[in-house]
Structures are given as structure tokens and as C-alpha cells.
């Protein structure tokens, strides 16, 4: 019940559906036992946050899927909508904010850069700007969402690893990408462990 006495909207949980989907994808291409992956598969569905908003979710919203204006801080276009659906808008926010947690690699990761010098807000500042723009009373602890997003990436990369093993991978970089399954699982579980910690 909301403070104004009205019932809060009830949505079928986007993250509940996604956790189930990516667990199935991971199981379908599993090639070895990874302890952290098993822990995530048990933990994620038991801890899914409540969803109280619904929106169009891009599904792969990150810096390198956006075209910016060259002369002003303005987004001109958002690319790659193939994973879009309706769901929890915190999915796109948390996936974007993972860029702040990912080491700089010339693509989307910006961890380790001098953000102030570059005019980029900190992770907390970016989250607070989102909250202000969307009338949220604050952004929840993002570690659950980071754990989920890394789990999803792990499942995707596991699919690539299976194709490499089966000899059906067509991308020249597939073998290199396939090596990331276990590190992603470890990183995701570390976020899960932090999920009960302090908010940003």
C-alpha cells in the first residue's frame, strides 16, 4: 500500500523472468561446474527486488550503443534494440552504470579514468541524476542488479564458449571471449555478496 492509501501497481517481475531465462540458457550450454555460477542460480531467484514501475527496456543500454552529438552533451540515437521488451527501467539504468564498475578498455568501461577531468559524473552522481529525473526517492542498492547483469553476461559468454568447444563459433574473437565465463561468475558473486551492504 502506498502512502497515499492507493495500492501500488503490481507487475509480473521482469527480473524474475530474466533470471529464469538466462539460467535456462546457461544450463543449455554448460560445459563445466563453476561454484559461483551455482550460487548465483540459487541466490538470484530468491532475492529478486520488487518491481513497481514498467517501461520499455532496451536490454543492452550502454555507452557504446549510443551516438552522441559531437558539439554538445546530447544523445542523438540509441542503437541495437534487438533485446528490447517491457520491464523494469532499473534494468537499463543498472546495465549502463556497470560501465563505472568496468575497467577502461577503449569501449564502454570507464573505471580508473579521471572522471572529474573528463567531465563524467561519479557512479553515485549518475545514479542520483537518474533518480531526480524520474522522481524516484533514491536508487536502490545496485549490487543485486550488477550481480544479475554479470550473470546474464556470463550466460551469454557460456553460449559462445560452448560453440567454441563444438567448433561452430564463427567470430575470430570467440575463443578469447569464451575465457571470461569464470571471471564473470566470480565478479557477479562478489556483487551478490555486497548486495546487503550500504547504498551508494
Biotite code that builds the C-alpha atoms (Angstrom):
import biotite.structure as struc

atoms = struc.array([
    struc.Atom([0.000, 0.000, 0.000], chain_id="A", res_id=1, res_name="UNK", atom_name="CA", element="C"),
    struc.Atom([1.352, 3.424, -0.942], chain_id="A", res_id=2, res_name="UNK", atom_name="CA", element="C"),
    struc.Atom([1.450, 6.345, 1.490], chain_id="A", res_id=3, res_name="UNK", atom_name="CA", element="C"),
    struc.Atom([-1.487, 7.982, -0.296], chain_id="A", res_id=4, res_name="UNK", atom_name="CA", element="C"),
    struc.Atom([-3.645, 4.950, 0.522], chain_id="A", res_id=5, res_name="UNK", atom_name="CA", element="C"),
    struc.Atom([-3.770, 3.635, -3.037], chain_id="A", res_id=6, res_name="UNK", atom_name="CA", element="C"),
    struc.Atom([-2.496, 0.187, -3.913], chain_id="A", res_id=7, res_name="UNK", atom_name="CA", element="C"),
    struc.Atom([0.896, 0.136, -5.590], chain_id="A", res_id=8, res_name="UNK", atom_name="CA", element="C"),
    struc.Atom([0.826, -1.255, -9.133], chain_id="A", res_id=9, res_name="UNK", atom_name="CA", element="C"),
    struc.Atom([1.692, -4.935, -9.393], chain_id="A", res_id=10, res_name="UNK", atom_name="CA", element="C"),
    struc.Atom([3.779, -6.105, -12.340], chain_id="A", res_id=11, res_name="UNK", atom_name="CA", element="C"),
    struc.Atom([4.993, -9.564, -13.193], chain_id="A", res_id=12, res_name="UNK", atom_name="CA", element="C"),
    struc.Atom([8.643, -9.245, -12.292], chain_id="A", res_id=13, res_name="UNK", atom_name="CA", element="C"),
    struc.Atom([10.870, -8.540, -15.263], chain_id="A", res_id=14, res_name="UNK", atom_name="CA", element="C"),
    struc.Atom([13.913, -9.758, -13.368], chain_id="A", res_id=15, res_name="UNK", atom_name="CA", element="C"),
    struc.Atom([12.147, -12.944, -12.312], chain_id="A", res_id=16, res_name="UNK", atom_name="CA", element="C"),
    struc.Atom([11.528, -13.752, -15.980], chain_id="A", res_id=17, res_name="UNK", atom_name="CA", element="C"),
    struc.Atom([15.050, -12.794, -16.978], chain_id="A", res_id=18, res_name="UNK", atom_name="CA", element="C"),
    struc.Atom([16.766, -14.803, -14.245], chain_id="A", res_id=19, res_name="UNK", atom_name="CA", element="C"),
    struc.Atom([14.763, -17.858, -15.320], chain_id="A", res_id=20, res_name="UNK", atom_name="CA", element="C"),
    struc.Atom([15.563, -17.283, -18.992], chain_id="A", res_id=21, res_name="UNK", atom_name="CA", element="C"),
    struc.Atom([19.305, -16.807, -18.534], chain_id="A", res_id=22, res_name="UNK", atom_name="CA", element="C"),
    struc.Atom([19.559, -19.744, -16.137], chain_id="A", res_id=23, res_name="UNK", atom_name="CA", element="C"),
    struc.Atom([17.992, -21.925, -18.829], chain_id="A", res_id=24, res_name="UNK", atom_name="CA", element="C"),
    struc.Atom([20.390, -20.504, -21.428], chain_id="A", res_id=25, res_name="UNK", atom_name="CA", element="C"),
    struc.Atom([23.358, -21.189, -19.162], chain_id="A", res_id=26, res_name="UNK", atom_name="CA", element="C"),
    struc.Atom([22.238, -24.751, -18.420], chain_id="A", res_id=27, res_name="UNK", atom_name="CA", element="C"),
    struc.Atom([21.712, -25.448, -22.124], chain_id="A", res_id=28, res_name="UNK", atom_name="CA", element="C"),
    struc.Atom([25.341, -24.584, -22.907], chain_id="A", res_id=29, res_name="UNK", atom_name="CA", element="C"),
    struc.Atom([27.055, -25.528, -19.617], chain_id="A", res_id=30, res_name="UNK", atom_name="CA", element="C"),
    struc.Atom([30.475, -27.154, -20.118], chain_id="A", res_id=31, res_name="UNK", atom_name="CA", element="C"),
    struc.Atom([31.934, -27.272, -16.601], chain_id="A", res_id=32, res_name="UNK", atom_name="CA", element="C"),
    struc.Atom([30.971, -26.834, -12.965], chain_id="A", res_id=33, res_name="UNK", atom_name="CA", element="C"),
    struc.Atom([31.510, -23.284, -11.665], chain_id="A", res_id=34, res_name="UNK", atom_name="CA", element="C"),
    struc.Atom([30.778, -22.872, -7.969], chain_id="A", res_id=35, res_name="UNK", atom_name="CA", element="C"),
    struc.Atom([29.954, -19.152, -8.199], chain_id="A", res_id=36, res_name="UNK", atom_name="CA", element="C"),
    struc.Atom([27.532, -19.789, -11.056], chain_id="A", res_id=37, res_name="UNK", atom_name="CA", element="C"),
    struc.Atom([25.701, -22.384, -8.976], chain_id="A", res_id=38, res_name="UNK", atom_name="CA", element="C"),
    struc.Atom([25.490, -19.977, -6.046], chain_id="A", res_id=39, res_name="UNK", atom_name="CA", element="C"),
    struc.Atom([24.046, -17.287, -8.315], chain_id="A", res_id=40, res_name="UNK", atom_name="CA", element="C"),
    struc.Atom([21.491, -19.682, -9.799], chain_id="A", res_id=41, res_name="UNK", atom_name="CA", element="C"),
    struc.Atom([20.281, -20.447, -6.278], chain_id="A", res_id=42, res_name="UNK", atom_name="CA", element="C"),
    struc.Atom([20.518, -16.878, -4.912], chain_id="A", res_id=43, res_name="UNK", atom_name="CA", element="C"),
    struc.Atom([19.129, -14.674, -7.688], chain_id="A", res_id=44, res_name="UNK", atom_name="CA", element="C"),
    struc.Atom([15.549, -16.036, -7.836], chain_id="A", res_id=45, res_name="UNK", atom_name="CA", element="C"),
    struc.Atom([15.287, -15.926, -4.041], chain_id="A", res_id=46, res_name="UNK", atom_name="CA", element="C"),
    struc.Atom([16.276, -12.255, -3.844], chain_id="A", res_id=47, res_name="UNK", atom_name="CA", element="C"),
    struc.Atom([14.573, -10.602, -6.848], chain_id="A", res_id=48, res_name="UNK", atom_name="CA", element="C"),
    struc.Atom([13.734, -6.981, -5.926], chain_id="A", res_id=49, res_name="UNK", atom_name="CA", element="C"),
    struc.Atom([10.139, -5.791, -6.053], chain_id="A", res_id=50, res_name="UNK", atom_name="CA", element="C"),
    struc.Atom([9.148, -4.060, -9.290], chain_id="A", res_id=51, res_name="UNK", atom_name="CA", element="C"),
    struc.Atom([6.898, -1.010, -9.017], chain_id="A", res_id=52, res_name="UNK", atom_name="CA", element="C"),
    struc.Atom([7.381, 0.589, -12.450], chain_id="A", res_id=53, res_name="UNK", atom_name="CA", element="C"),
    struc.Atom([7.138, -0.632, -16.020], chain_id="A", res_id=54, res_name="UNK", atom_name="CA", element="C"),
    struc.Atom([8.710, 0.832, -19.148], chain_id="A", res_id=55, res_name="UNK", atom_name="CA", element="C"),
    struc.Atom([10.261, -0.126, -22.450], chain_id="A", res_id=56, res_name="UNK", atom_name="CA", element="C"),
    struc.Atom([13.579, -1.750, -21.575], chain_id="A", res_id=57, res_name="UNK", atom_name="CA", element="C"),
    struc.Atom([16.308, -1.542, -24.209], chain_id="A", res_id=58, res_name="UNK", atom_name="CA", element="C"),
    struc.Atom([18.108, -4.617, -22.873], chain_id="A", res_id=59, res_name="UNK", atom_name="CA", element="C"),
    struc.Atom([21.643, -3.617, -23.928], chain_id="A", res_id=60, res_name="UNK", atom_name="CA", element="C"),
    struc.Atom([21.779, 0.038, -22.930], chain_id="A", res_id=61, res_name="UNK", atom_name="CA", element="C"),
    struc.Atom([25.439, 1.048, -22.666], chain_id="A", res_id=62, res_name="UNK", atom_name="CA", element="C"),
    struc.Atom([27.714, 3.854, -23.756], chain_id="A", res_id=63, res_name="UNK", atom_name="CA", element="C"),
    struc.Atom([28.861, 2.110, -26.937], chain_id="A", res_id=64, res_name="UNK", atom_name="CA", element="C"),
    struc.Atom([25.258, 1.609, -28.107], chain_id="A", res_id=65, res_name="UNK", atom_name="CA", element="C"),
    struc.Atom([24.621, 5.353, -28.056], chain_id="A", res_id=66, res_name="UNK", atom_name="CA", element="C"),
    struc.Atom([25.517, 8.021, -30.610], chain_id="A", res_id=67, res_name="UNK", atom_name="CA", element="C"),
    struc.Atom([26.319, 11.388, -29.030], chain_id="A", res_id=68, res_name="UNK", atom_name="CA", element="C"),
    struc.Atom([26.297, 14.831, -30.629], chain_id="A", res_id=69, res_name="UNK", atom_name="CA", element="C"),
    struc.Atom([29.837, 15.998, -31.348], chain_id="A", res_id=70, res_name="UNK", atom_name="CA", element="C"),
    struc.Atom([29.274, 19.551, -30.156], chain_id="A", res_id=71, res_name="UNK", atom_name="CA", element="C"),
    struc.Atom([27.017, 19.194, -27.095], chain_id="A", res_id=72, res_name="UNK", atom_name="CA", element="C"),
    struc.Atom([26.063, 16.702, -24.361], chain_id="A", res_id=73, res_name="UNK", atom_name="CA", element="C"),
    struc.Atom([23.087, 15.244, -26.209], chain_id="A", res_id=74, res_name="UNK", atom_name="CA", element="C"),
    struc.Atom([22.159, 11.723, -27.283], chain_id="A", res_id=75, res_name="UNK", atom_name="CA", element="C"),
    struc.Atom([21.308, 11.558, -30.993], chain_id="A", res_id=76, res_name="UNK", atom_name="CA", element="C"),
    struc.Atom([20.391, 7.880, -31.220], chain_id="A", res_id=77, res_name="UNK", atom_name="CA", element="C"),
    struc.Atom([20.255, 4.622, -29.291], chain_id="A", res_id=78, res_name="UNK", atom_name="CA", element="C"),
    struc.Atom([21.279, 1.568, -31.320], chain_id="A", res_id=79, res_name="UNK", atom_name="CA", element="C"),
    struc.Atom([20.758, -2.209, -31.106], chain_id="A", res_id=80, res_name="UNK", atom_name="CA", element="C"),
    struc.Atom([17.176, -2.724, -29.900], chain_id="A", res_id=81, res_name="UNK", atom_name="CA", element="C"),
    struc.Atom([17.015, -6.488, -30.516], chain_id="A", res_id=82, res_name="UNK", atom_name="CA", element="C"),
    struc.Atom([16.684, -7.330, -26.774], chain_id="A", res_id=83, res_name="UNK", atom_name="CA", element="C"),
    struc.Atom([14.023, -4.693, -26.070], chain_id="A", res_id=84, res_name="UNK", atom_name="CA", element="C"),
    struc.Atom([10.843, -5.571, -24.168], chain_id="A", res_id=85, res_name="UNK", atom_name="CA", element="C"),
    struc.Atom([8.644, -4.131, -21.443], chain_id="A", res_id=86, res_name="UNK", atom_name="CA", element="C"),
    struc.Atom([10.022, -4.426, -17.942], chain_id="A", res_id=87, res_name="UNK", atom_name="CA", element="C"),
    struc.Atom([11.727, -2.704, -15.040], chain_id="A", res_id=88, res_name="UNK", atom_name="CA", element="C"),
    struc.Atom([13.544, 0.501, -16.097], chain_id="A", res_id=89, res_name="UNK", atom_name="CA", element="C"),
    struc.Atom([16.192, -0.215, -13.453], chain_id="A", res_id=90, res_name="UNK", atom_name="CA", element="C"),
    struc.Atom([17.446, -2.913, -15.829], chain_id="A", res_id=91, res_name="UNK", atom_name="CA", element="C"),
    struc.Atom([18.752, -0.330, -18.294], chain_id="A", res_id=92, res_name="UNK", atom_name="CA", element="C"),
    struc.Atom([19.993, 2.004, -15.576], chain_id="A", res_id=93, res_name="UNK", atom_name="CA", element="C"),
    struc.Atom([21.987, -0.703, -13.807], chain_id="A", res_id=94, res_name="UNK", atom_name="CA", element="C"),
    struc.Atom([23.404, -2.077, -17.059], chain_id="A", res_id=95, res_name="UNK", atom_name="CA", element="C"),
    struc.Atom([24.571, 1.397, -18.041], chain_id="A", res_id=96, res_name="UNK", atom_name="CA", element="C"),
    struc.Atom([26.042, 2.067, -14.598], chain_id="A", res_id=97, res_name="UNK", atom_name="CA", element="C"),
    struc.Atom([28.112, -1.107, -14.847], chain_id="A", res_id=98, res_name="UNK", atom_name="CA", element="C"),
    struc.Atom([30.354, 0.942, -17.137], chain_id="A", res_id=99, res_name="UNK", atom_name="CA", element="C"),
    struc.Atom([31.565, 2.725, -13.987], chain_id="A", res_id=100, res_name="UNK", atom_name="CA", element="C"),
    struc.Atom([32.489, -0.672, -12.477], chain_id="A", res_id=101, res_name="UNK", atom_name="CA", element="C"),
    struc.Atom([34.239, -1.983, -15.599], chain_id="A", res_id=102, res_name="UNK", atom_name="CA", element="C"),
    struc.Atom([37.924, -1.185, -16.284], chain_id="A", res_id=103, res_name="UNK", atom_name="CA", element="C"),
    struc.Atom([38.650, 1.205, -19.134], chain_id="A", res_id=104, res_name="UNK", atom_name="CA", element="C"),
    struc.Atom([39.221, -0.849, -22.276], chain_id="A", res_id=105, res_name="UNK", atom_name="CA", element="C"),
    struc.Atom([38.622, 1.632, -25.085], chain_id="A", res_id=106, res_name="UNK", atom_name="CA", element="C"),
    struc.Atom([34.963, 0.586, -25.304], chain_id="A", res_id=107, res_name="UNK", atom_name="CA", element="C"),
    struc.Atom([32.378, 1.141, -22.565], chain_id="A", res_id=108, res_name="UNK", atom_name="CA", element="C"),
    struc.Atom([34.329, 0.648, -19.327], chain_id="A", res_id=109, res_name="UNK", atom_name="CA", element="C"),
    struc.Atom([35.393, 3.855, -17.555], chain_id="A", res_id=110, res_name="UNK", atom_name="CA", element="C"),
    struc.Atom([36.692, 2.618, -14.177], chain_id="A", res_id=111, res_name="UNK", atom_name="CA", element="C"),
    struc.Atom([40.139, 4.009, -13.482], chain_id="A", res_id=112, res_name="UNK", atom_name="CA", element="C"),
    struc.Atom([39.700, 7.117, -15.628], chain_id="A", res_id=113, res_name="UNK", atom_name="CA", element="C"),
    struc.Atom([39.899, 10.612, -14.174], chain_id="A", res_id=114, res_name="UNK", atom_name="CA", element="C"),
    struc.Atom([36.150, 11.194, -14.310], chain_id="A", res_id=115, res_name="UNK", atom_name="CA", element="C"),
    struc.Atom([36.297, 14.716, -12.924], chain_id="A", res_id=116, res_name="UNK", atom_name="CA", element="C"),
    struc.Atom([38.823, 15.797, -15.537], chain_id="A", res_id=117, res_name="UNK", atom_name="CA", element="C"),
    struc.Atom([36.707, 14.226, -18.269], chain_id="A", res_id=118, res_name="UNK", atom_name="CA", element="C"),
    struc.Atom([33.504, 15.835, -17.012], chain_id="A", res_id=119, res_name="UNK", atom_name="CA", element="C"),
    struc.Atom([31.894, 12.467, -16.268], chain_id="A", res_id=120, res_name="UNK", atom_name="CA", element="C"),
    struc.Atom([29.810, 12.156, -13.087], chain_id="A", res_id=121, res_name="UNK", atom_name="CA", element="C"),
    struc.Atom([30.729, 9.575, -10.474], chain_id="A", res_id=122, res_name="UNK", atom_name="CA", element="C"),
    struc.Atom([28.624, 6.434, -10.176], chain_id="A", res_id=123, res_name="UNK", atom_name="CA", element="C"),
    struc.Atom([26.696, 7.896, -7.247], chain_id="A", res_id=124, res_name="UNK", atom_name="CA", element="C"),
    struc.Atom([26.177, 11.209, -9.072], chain_id="A", res_id=125, res_name="UNK", atom_name="CA", element="C"),
    struc.Atom([24.899, 9.443, -12.199], chain_id="A", res_id=126, res_name="UNK", atom_name="CA", element="C"),
    struc.Atom([22.501, 7.316, -10.125], chain_id="A", res_id=127, res_name="UNK", atom_name="CA", element="C"),
    struc.Atom([21.237, 10.384, -8.265], chain_id="A", res_id=128, res_name="UNK", atom_name="CA", element="C"),
    struc.Atom([20.684, 12.285, -11.531], chain_id="A", res_id=129, res_name="UNK", atom_name="CA", element="C"),
    struc.Atom([18.549, 9.387, -12.752], chain_id="A", res_id=130, res_name="UNK", atom_name="CA", element="C"),
    struc.Atom([16.558, 9.381, -9.513], chain_id="A", res_id=131, res_name="UNK", atom_name="CA", element="C"),
    struc.Atom([15.947, 13.130, -9.777], chain_id="A", res_id=132, res_name="UNK", atom_name="CA", element="C"),
    struc.Atom([14.918, 12.935, -13.442], chain_id="A", res_id=133, res_name="UNK", atom_name="CA", element="C"),
    struc.Atom([12.473, 10.069, -12.825], chain_id="A", res_id=134, res_name="UNK", atom_name="CA", element="C"),
    struc.Atom([11.084, 11.231, -9.469], chain_id="A", res_id=135, res_name="UNK", atom_name="CA", element="C"),
    struc.Atom([12.494, 8.245, -7.604], chain_id="A", res_id=136, res_name="UNK", atom_name="CA", element="C"),
    struc.Atom([13.048, 8.651, -3.887], chain_id="A", res_id=137, res_name="UNK", atom_name="CA", element="C"),
    struc.Atom([16.511, 7.244, -4.361], chain_id="A", res_id=138, res_name="UNK", atom_name="CA", element="C"),
    struc.Atom([18.201, 4.474, -6.276], chain_id="A", res_id=139, res_name="UNK", atom_name="CA", element="C"),
    struc.Atom([18.208, 1.090, -4.527], chain_id="A", res_id=140, res_name="UNK", atom_name="CA", element="C"),
    struc.Atom([21.377, -0.793, -3.673], chain_id="A", res_id=141, res_name="UNK", atom_name="CA", element="C"),
    struc.Atom([22.686, -1.554, -7.144], chain_id="A", res_id=142, res_name="UNK", atom_name="CA", element="C"),
    struc.Atom([24.750, -4.611, -6.250], chain_id="A", res_id=143, res_name="UNK", atom_name="CA", element="C"),
    struc.Atom([21.841, -7.024, -6.856], chain_id="A", res_id=144, res_name="UNK", atom_name="CA", element="C"),
    struc.Atom([21.353, -5.518, -10.311], chain_id="A", res_id=145, res_name="UNK", atom_name="CA", element="C"),
    struc.Atom([25.091, -5.676, -11.052], chain_id="A", res_id=146, res_name="UNK", atom_name="CA", element="C"),
    struc.Atom([25.109, -9.345, -9.963], chain_id="A", res_id=147, res_name="UNK", atom_name="CA", element="C"),
    struc.Atom([22.176, -10.059, -12.287], chain_id="A", res_id=148, res_name="UNK", atom_name="CA", element="C"),
    struc.Atom([23.714, -8.222, -15.256], chain_id="A", res_id=149, res_name="UNK", atom_name="CA", element="C"),
    struc.Atom([27.042, -10.022, -14.832], chain_id="A", res_id=150, res_name="UNK", atom_name="CA", element="C"),
    struc.Atom([25.179, -13.325, -14.521], chain_id="A", res_id=151, res_name="UNK", atom_name="CA", element="C"),
    struc.Atom([23.389, -12.577, -17.788], chain_id="A", res_id=152, res_name="UNK", atom_name="CA", element="C"),
    struc.Atom([26.707, -11.766, -19.481], chain_id="A", res_id=153, res_name="UNK", atom_name="CA", element="C"),
    struc.Atom([28.142, -14.981, -18.058], chain_id="A", res_id=154, res_name="UNK", atom_name="CA", element="C"),
    struc.Atom([25.284, -16.963, -19.619], chain_id="A", res_id=155, res_name="UNK", atom_name="CA", element="C"),
    struc.Atom([25.798, -15.265, -22.987], chain_id="A", res_id=156, res_name="UNK", atom_name="CA", element="C"),
    struc.Atom([29.548, -15.891, -22.900], chain_id="A", res_id=157, res_name="UNK", atom_name="CA", element="C"),
    struc.Atom([28.926, -19.504, -21.848], chain_id="A", res_id=158, res_name="UNK", atom_name="CA", element="C"),
    struc.Atom([26.940, -19.926, -25.059], chain_id="A", res_id=159, res_name="UNK", atom_name="CA", element="C"),
    struc.Atom([29.939, -18.635, -27.006], chain_id="A", res_id=160, res_name="UNK", atom_name="CA", element="C"),
    struc.Atom([32.242, -20.997, -25.085], chain_id="A", res_id=161, res_name="UNK", atom_name="CA", element="C"),
    struc.Atom([30.038, -23.968, -25.998], chain_id="A", res_id=162, res_name="UNK", atom_name="CA", element="C"),
    struc.Atom([30.166, -23.011, -29.670], chain_id="A", res_id=163, res_name="UNK", atom_name="CA", element="C"),
    struc.Atom([33.970, -22.732, -29.474], chain_id="A", res_id=164, res_name="UNK", atom_name="CA", element="C"),
    struc.Atom([34.179, -26.221, -27.949], chain_id="A", res_id=165, res_name="UNK", atom_name="CA", element="C"),
    struc.Atom([31.743, -27.595, -30.541], chain_id="A", res_id=166, res_name="UNK", atom_name="CA", element="C"),
    struc.Atom([33.707, -25.935, -33.367], chain_id="A", res_id=167, res_name="UNK", atom_name="CA", element="C"),
    struc.Atom([30.735, -23.877, -34.538], chain_id="A", res_id=168, res_name="UNK", atom_name="CA", element="C"),
    struc.Atom([31.875, -20.400, -33.422], chain_id="A", res_id=169, res_name="UNK", atom_name="CA", element="C"),
    struc.Atom([32.276, -18.066, -36.401], chain_id="A", res_id=170, res_name="UNK", atom_name="CA", element="C"),
    struc.Atom([33.697, -14.979, -34.659], chain_id="A", res_id=171, res_name="UNK", atom_name="CA", element="C"),
    struc.Atom([37.500, -14.755, -34.681], chain_id="A", res_id=172, res_name="UNK", atom_name="CA", element="C"),
    struc.Atom([37.457, -13.391, -31.114], chain_id="A", res_id=173, res_name="UNK", atom_name="CA", element="C"),
    struc.Atom([35.164, -16.131, -29.775], chain_id="A", res_id=174, res_name="UNK", atom_name="CA", element="C"),
    struc.Atom([37.917, -18.166, -28.109], chain_id="A", res_id=175, res_name="UNK", atom_name="CA", element="C"),
    struc.Atom([39.188, -15.085, -26.270], chain_id="A", res_id=176, res_name="UNK", atom_name="CA", element="C"),
    struc.Atom([35.697, -14.052, -25.179], chain_id="A", res_id=177, res_name="UNK", atom_name="CA", element="C"),
    struc.Atom([34.947, -17.624, -24.041], chain_id="A", res_id=178, res_name="UNK", atom_name="CA", element="C"),
    struc.Atom([37.643, -17.378, -21.371], chain_id="A", res_id=179, res_name="UNK", atom_name="CA", element="C"),
    struc.Atom([35.559, -14.788, -19.496], chain_id="A", res_id=180, res_name="UNK", atom_name="CA", element="C"),
    struc.Atom([32.889, -17.202, -18.190], chain_id="A", res_id=181, res_name="UNK", atom_name="CA", element="C"),
    struc.Atom([34.512, -17.995, -14.832], chain_id="A", res_id=182, res_name="UNK", atom_name="CA", element="C"),
    struc.Atom([35.774, -14.418, -14.169], chain_id="A", res_id=183, res_name="UNK", atom_name="CA", element="C"),
    struc.Atom([32.266, -13.081, -14.838], chain_id="A", res_id=184, res_name="UNK", atom_name="CA", element="C"),
    struc.Atom([30.785, -15.620, -12.438], chain_id="A", res_id=185, res_name="UNK", atom_name="CA", element="C"),
    struc.Atom([33.304, -14.648, -9.746], chain_id="A", res_id=186, res_name="UNK", atom_name="CA", element="C"),
    struc.Atom([32.636, -10.934, -10.271], chain_id="A", res_id=187, res_name="UNK", atom_name="CA", element="C"),
    struc.Atom([28.870, -11.476, -10.218], chain_id="A", res_id=188, res_name="UNK", atom_name="CA", element="C"),
    struc.Atom([29.021, -13.435, -6.975], chain_id="A", res_id=189, res_name="UNK", atom_name="CA", element="C"),
    struc.Atom([31.171, -10.700, -5.392], chain_id="A", res_id=190, res_name="UNK", atom_name="CA", element="C"),
    struc.Atom([28.366, -8.228, -6.221], chain_id="A", res_id=191, res_name="UNK", atom_name="CA", element="C"),
    struc.Atom([25.827, -10.639, -4.735], chain_id="A", res_id=192, res_name="UNK", atom_name="CA", element="C"),
    struc.Atom([27.831, -10.785, -1.502], chain_id="A", res_id=193, res_name="UNK", atom_name="CA", element="C"),
    struc.Atom([27.816, -6.970, -1.391], chain_id="A", res_id=194, res_name="UNK", atom_name="CA", element="C"),
    struc.Atom([24.092, -6.723, -2.157], chain_id="A", res_id=195, res_name="UNK", atom_name="CA", element="C"),
    struc.Atom([23.164, -6.346, 1.515], chain_id="A", res_id=196, res_name="UNK", atom_name="CA", element="C"),
    struc.Atom([25.742, -3.588, 2.009], chain_id="A", res_id=197, res_name="UNK", atom_name="CA", element="C"),
    struc.Atom([25.245, 0.189, 2.145], chain_id="A", res_id=198, res_name="UNK", atom_name="CA", element="C"),
    struc.Atom([23.572, 2.051, -0.693], chain_id="A", res_id=199, res_name="UNK", atom_name="CA", element="C"),
    struc.Atom([25.530, 4.392, -2.959], chain_id="A", res_id=200, res_name="UNK", atom_name="CA", element="C"),
])
